[in-house]
Amino acid sequence: MKILVIVKQVIGENTQVSLNDGAIDHSATVLQTSSLDLVAIEQAVLLKEQGLASHLVVCTIGGREADKSLRTALAMGIDEAVHILADLEKMDALGYTRLLAAYISGNGFGLVITGREDFDGGGGKSCPMLASLLGWPAADYVTGLEKTGDKQMTVFCDGDYGKLELEMSLPTVLSVDSALNQPRFVKFPALMKARKQQVGQYTSNDFSVDLTPQYKNISLSTVKQQRKQVMLGNIEELAKILRDNRDL
C-alpha cells in the first residue's frame, strides 16, 4: 500500500503573534511542522515498519521555507517528499484541497493521512473536503487504526458520544488526533541525511486547478488576555475566594 502524508508548516504553537496592517507579521514568527502532522508522519512510518505499507510519500503546499517540514518527515522515515510551491496567502481551504486532489489523483495512493487540524487555522476542513473531491471515504479524529485486508481498514475515532469503530474501504482519507501515537525523536544523523535527499517540486501552475478564493478574510485581531493580580495575606483568604467564586 502506498501512503501519502500531508503536512503543513505553521506558526509555532507558543509563538507570540503580532499583526501588521491587519495581517500576521511573519517576520516575527517561528514556523514549524504542525504537531498533529507529526503524528500523521509517525503513523505512516509505523505502518511501513509493520509491513502494511510499501512506499511513503510526504507532500506540502507552501513557500520555500516549508522545505524544512519535508526534511523532518524524511528524517523520521518517509521515503519520498513532494513540494508544491504556492502562496497560501492567496488561496482558501477549497483551493488548497483542490491542489492536493489534483496531485493525488492517478498516483496510486491507498491511504492519505493528515493531522486533524492545523494550529494556525484550526479549521479541520482539509480531510472531509479532500475526500469529497476524490470521492473517497473519510474519518476524522482518528485515535487508532488496523489494516484488516487488502482493501479494508478498521478505524477508531473519538465521537461526540464516545468511541467509534468504523470499517472503511480503501483508498481513504484520515485525519489523526494526538492520542494516536507519540512521534519519534528525530536524530541528528538522520536529519543530515534527509537534507541531501532530492525533493520533487511542482508549482500550482502545473495543475489545471481553479484557485480563485471563494471567501476572503475581512479582519484579523489578537485576543488580549487581562489578568488581575491580588496579593493575599494568608491561605484563609485564598480559601474564601475559591469558595465564593466557584467558577474560577
Secondary structure, DSSP 8 states (H G I E B T S, - for coil): -EEEEEE-EEE-TT----EETTEE-GGG--EEE-HHHHHHHHHHHHHHHTT--SEEEEEEEE-GGGHHHHHHHHHHT-SEEEEEE--GGG--HHHHHHHHHHHHTTS--SEEEEES--TTT----HHHHHHHHHT--EEEEEEEEEEEETTEEEEEEEETTEEEEEEEESSEEEEE-GGG-------HHHHHHHTTS--EEEEGGGS------S------------------SSHHHHHHHHHH-TT-
